[in-house]
Amino acid sequence: MREPQVNSRWKDGRGELVTVTDVAFNFVRFIRDGYKFPVTYSPERFVKEFSPVTEAGK
């Protein structure tokens, strides 16, 4: 399992992309493509609901 990093790209179960903007021990903040406001999840919820996107996997 990969840990979220600032500026890393992830996708949800529907394939929608997000960009991580901030990471701390108790939260991950990200912005969905096409939206202007950030969302905050716990790290556990984030890695459960999102998977990392690799350059080859776009």
C-alpha positions in Angstrom: 0.0 0.0 0.0 1.4 3.4 -1.0 1.2 6.4 1.3 -0.3 9.7 -0.1 2.3 12.4 -0.9 1.7 16.1 -1.7 1.1 16.5 -5.4 0.5 12.8 -6.0 -2.4 11.7 -8.2 -5.0 9.1 -7.1 -8.3 7.8 -8.5 -11.5 6.6 -6.8 -13.5 3.6 -7.7 -15.3 5.4 -10.5 -11.9 6.5 -12.0 -12.3 10.1 -11.1 -8.9 11.8 -10.4 -7.8 13.8 -7.4 -4.6 15.6 -6.4 -3.3 15.4 -2.8 -2.6 19.0 -1.5 -1.7 18.3 2.1 -0.8 15.4 4.3 -0.4 15.1 8.1 -0.6 12.2 10.6 -4.3 12.5 11.0 -5.6 13.9 7.6 -5.2 13.9 3.9 -6.5 16.9 2.0 -7.1 16.7 -1.8 -8.9 18.4 -4.6 -11.0 16.5 -7.2 -10.4 17.4 -10.8 -12.9 20.1 -11.9 -13.6 21.3 -8.4 -12.1 24.3 -6.6 -12.6 23.4 -2.9 -10.5 20.7 -1.0 -11.8 17.7 0.8 -10.3 16.2 3.9 -10.3 12.5 4.8 -8.5 10.4 7.4 -5.5 8.6 6.0 -7.2 5.3 6.6 -10.3 6.3 4.6 -8.2 7.9 1.8 -6.1 4.8 1.1 -9.2 2.6 1.4 -11.2 4.6 -1.2 -8.4 5.7 -3.6 -5.7 4.0 -5.5 -2.5 5.7 -6.7 -2.1 6.6 -10.4 1.2 5.9 -12.1 2.3 7.7 -15.2 1.8 4.5 -17.2 -1.6 3.9 -15.6 -3.2 7.2 -16.7 
